[in-house]
C-alpha cells in the first residue's frame, strides 16, 4: 500500500476517544437490562477439597432470590470444558464444570450461583449457602507438583504432568564440551495476572420461543465465544449471538471461557430469562486466568571469539488445576522454551518444557504469552556471558544477532523466521541512549557509591499468528480476520471488522487503511466490530493481529470496493475506468472535465438505477478475509534499553530512563503504535518489579486486593522514548506486523539486566521476579557474605571454594 | 432478616445541577446510586475498595472515591460527575487534548483521571511533570503507562497559563 498522501501513516486520533473522555463509553455493566436477574457466586474457600453437600435451603428463602443453582441443575444444559491438543500428544484435561460437581481444585472455583433481583440480594444470599467440604491435600508449588509422590491437583489423575515437549533435535553436547565458555542462568518467574481495570462481565438472555441465546460480554474474541457457547450448550451457531461492547482492558485474560461465565449463560437457559454477572475485584484476582508462573534454566556455549554455539533450556510451567478453555494453558511454556535464543545465530538448540497442574486457578494468555519469559531468560544469559568473557554486552549481541541478510529461514529451535532488523535496532538504540556516555557516567557515579545499571533486551516476536497452532489441534478459534465495507448514500463508508478493539485503536487503523485506499478522510469511515451478528467471521484480538491481519483484510476489501466504485463510475461517466482518478471522495475523468462524487454515485446505485445503462445491479459493498498462509506468523523484532538506580540501603529500584526501538513494519498510525509500546512496557515493568499472586502453602491467595497486588502507578514509571526501524513486511500487501505485545516482551529483560548491572560491582544478581525490596536486599546480603568469606579466606590464604 | 436492605433512607442532593430526591438503602454507595438509579454510567467501578480511582466524583467541590462514599453521606451536597463536567464545558480543553494525544486506551480509568486532573489544574501554579504524576498516584491506568496522560495534563496546564506547549 502506498501512503505518501492520505490518512495512512498519520497520527489520526481515535473517533472512540470522544465518547470515552465524556464518560459515554458503554461497558457491559453500563448496559441497562430492566428485570434481569443478578448472579453472585459461592466460591470454593479451599484450594482442594471434596464437596460433601451443599445446603441451599436458607439462601433460597432470602429476599429477592429467584433460584439457587448448583452443578446438578446445569448438568443437562451444559457440557464441561476439556482441552485436548492431539498435535502435541497432550492428554485430554480433566473435566471442568461451570459449577464444581464434587471436587474443587482451586480457591475461588465457583460452587453455586444465586440468581436474585439485585446484586446485593444475590450476595446476601450467597453467604447463606452452606457447603460442606472435606479438605484434600493441595499442591501449590510447580516444582513440588512434578514429584511422583506429590498429591494430585485433581483426583484420579495419573500424575500432575500435563505436557512434556522437546524442541530442537540436537542438544549440542559437543559444542558444550568444546566451548571456550559456558554460562548458565536460572530464573524464577512468579505468578501474575492481567488486572484489567474493568472486571469480567456478562449479560446472557435466552428466549425459549426462538431458542436464541444473546450474550453481551467483556471479551476479546466474540466468535470464539459464540462457538464455545454453541458447542457446550448444544445450540446451533446461528442461534447464538455474542456482542462485545467497550472493553475496559483485556490483555489476554479476556480471551478465555470461564466457568462462571459459562454458568451465567447456562442459567439464562435454565430460567429462560436475562441474567447478568460482573466480577468484583477479589473475584477477579481469584478467578481471572493467571500467567507467567515458571522456572527457566538456560545454558549457553560460546567459542573463544564470543560466538554463540548452542543453547540448552529446561522450562517448567505451572498451569493451575485445569487448562484455560478452549486454547489450553501450555502456550506460555511452549513459547518460553522454544523462543530462548531466538534473536541469535545458533548451531544447536534443545529445549524441554514440562508443564504441571497445581491447585491454583488456570493460567492463560497474558500479553506476550511466554515470549517475555524467553526474552528475559535469553538476555540475562547473554549479559552473564558478556560478564564472563569481559565483553561489552552490546558488542556481544552485535556479534551474534541473526543478520538481516539471512532473510527467511528456520532456526535450530524450529522457529520460522522472516527477515529481522536486529542490528539496525541495536544501532538506533545505542544512539538514542547515548550508550557510551551512559557507561562513562555509570563509572563516575560508582565511585560515589551510587549504583546505576544499564540494561538492554532484544526480542523476536511472533505476531499475526495463523491457524497452525490451534487449527492443528482442532481448537475452534478463527485464525483469519474479515472486513466488510460498503459505500453509503452520503458517500461515506461503513465498515465491519472482525478485529476487536479494547482500546488499542484497531478500529481507527482500519478506518485509515480503508480511507487511504478509497481516497477519503478517515473521519468518513465508521468501523464497527465485536458483534457476531454483524461482523465477518474472525479471531478478534489475540497474538498482535489487529492491524497486521485485520488491516490486511480491510485493505483487500477496500480495494475490491474501489474497483466496484470505478466500474460503476465508468458506466455513469461513460469513460473507461482506466481514465478515472479517485481522490477526495470523488471520481474524476483524466481526459474529461467530468467529476462524480461518491455520494452522487451511491445515490444512483441505491435510488436511481433506472438512469444506468443496461447491466448488472450495482454492488457497492465488499467482504474479504485474510489469514497468514505459507508463513506461521509475521516476525517483528525490537530492543528495549533501560537505566536504573538501585538504592542498596533500601532495596528500592528507580527506573531513570527507558528506550524502545521497534520494527513493526509499516506504521499505519504512529500515535497509536507508540502508545501500544508504552503500555506494553508498563506491564513488563510491573512483572519485574511488583506483580505477584502470592499463595500460601495451602493454596490461599493472600493479596487479592488492588492495595496488595501492586501494579505500576504514574509515579513509578519513567517517560518512555520510542523509535522505529520500519522493515515493511513482504508477506502482505499492507506490510504491517503486530505491535501490541512488543513492549511487554522486551521491557522485562532490559530491566533485569539493568538491575543486575547496577549490582554487579557488589557481586549480587537477582534470580526471581518480582524484585521486591526485600528480595533485592537479600541478594545484596548474600553477595556481601560471599565477599566477606572470600576476604577472610584470602587473608588466611586458603582456597575459598574448596575450604 | 437483613434489615439494612429493607429499610431505606430519604436523601436529597444536587447532581450535575439537577435536584434529586430519592430513597436509598443505607449501604448503597454513591457510585452505585449514580450508575444504577440515575444512569450516570461515566463513573466506573474498578475495585470497590478505594484504590483505583475509576469512580472519582466531586462532592461539594472535593474529588473523592464514589465507592467509599455512601449515597446517604451525600445528603444535602452538590455532586458532580464526568457527565456534568462534560456538559458544562469545564474540562473541554482537557478532553480535547486527551483525544488528540490519545491519553487513554480502554477508557475505563479516563473519567476518574479527568476528575483528578481538573482538580489539579484548578490550583494556581503550573504543575511539574513530577507533580502531575504525584497527583495521579490514586488513579490506576493499566493500558497507557501514564505518559500520554501526563503529557496531556501538562499541555493543558501550560496552555491555561498562556505558556508555550
Interface residues (C-beta under 8 A of the other chain):
Chain A: X13 X14 X16 X17 X18 X19 X20 X21 X22 X23 X24 X25 X26 X27 X29 X30 X32 X62 X63 X120 X121 X124 X195 X196 X197 X198 X199 X246 X247 X248 X249 X250 X251 X280 X281 X502 X503 X504 X505 X671 X672 X675 X678 X679 X681 X682 X683 X705 X706 X707 X711 X712 X713 X714 X715 X717 X719 X720 X743
Chain B: X1 X2 X5 X6 X25 X27 X35 X39 X40 X41 X42 X43 X44 X45 X46 X47 X48 X49 X51 X52 X54 X81 X82 X83 X86 X94 X95 X98 X99 X100 X101 X102 X104 X105 X106 X107 X108 X109 X110 X111 X114 X129 X132 X133 X134 X136 X137 X139 X140 X141 X142 X143 X144 X145 X146 X147 X148 X149 X150
